[in-house]
Amino acid sequence: MVTPDIARGSRALRCVVGAALALSLSGCFFARVNRNDPIDAASLAQLVPGTTTAQQAVELLGGPTLVVQLGDRSAYRYDHTVTKATGLLLGIFNVGHTDTREDRLWLFFDLEDRLTHVGTSLQSHRASYALPWEDLHDPERAQSADRERGLLPQESDG
Amino acid sequence: MTIRRTLAAGVVLLCTSCLSLRFDRDRVHQPIDEAAIGSLQPGHADLADVLDTLGAPTIVWPSLNGRVVMAYAWLDQCGLGLSVSATLHRSASARVRWDSEDLEIPAIVVELDPELRLQVVRRGLLRDLVPEPLEGNLEPDDVADSLRSLRG
């Protein structure tokens, strides 16, 4: 004969075993991968079109990751990539997300290897650990990240 | 009895992780703002305007007649996946995997004349916009490296 106490105990034991099983089968992970060195925003101010030469640019920034010959002109590419990966493991159902952002710099030189144009996109700091349904391209979120990196002035309290 | 066996088989499958479902999302770079693209007038804008408005391109390569072509690419893709694996022998295992993803990279391509004045702005998929083979000294491996970064 099964008494109410034994039945309650058995149900509680099943719950504990069920919860333990669910816990053992679930988990999460975070990973970060960096490629190349970050581009220093401060050193970009030292690049002056019409004045800076290719040699000076290389002394300042190091060797480019890619050089493209454009007829008489040439273009140097510098990049730094950050990938942040997030995963949620729920038994047999797994959710994964990766966010990859890049600092990218293109320097254009003329026939005499003198700098003519600079193209810059600094976004590696905007890479986020997030889940697939999160909005990562929200302008406020981007501005906040830019402010943390010092690309935008800090907000005043007033 | 059949229900119990089915449940037991399900538990075994779960515990051995031989069956898994995946939902993935990959986001690479930020999409280019349509309003910014619209502000670039072919025939009037030059390389400096393009770089100020769109930032640094993903790839640059020379085209015919001394033209310069630049591509801006990004990726935001979701995919479902199912994989089933089984141990066949102590030293052998098999895995079957199915993915719904088909890599399609949206891009904006701008073409500048030899005086670096904007001539054309094209939108579409990168694989349709980037010619094969490329002109100039750009090696296919260089382009592949640039594109590989898009996959994270």
Interface residues (C-beta under 8 A of the other chain):
Chain A: L25 V33 R35 L66 V68 Q69 L70 G71 R73 A75 R77 D79 T81 T83 A85 G91 I92 F93 N94 V95 G96 H97 T98 D99 T100 R101 E102 R104 L105 W106 F108 H117 V118 G119 T120 S121 Q123 R126 P132 L136 H137 A142
Chain B: L13 L14 C15 S17 L19 S20 L21 R22 F23 D24 R25 D26 R27 V28 H29 Q30 P31 L47 A48 L51 G55 A56 P57 T58 V60 W61 P62 G66 V68 C78 P114 L116 G136 N137 L138 D142 D145 S146 S149 L150 R151 G152
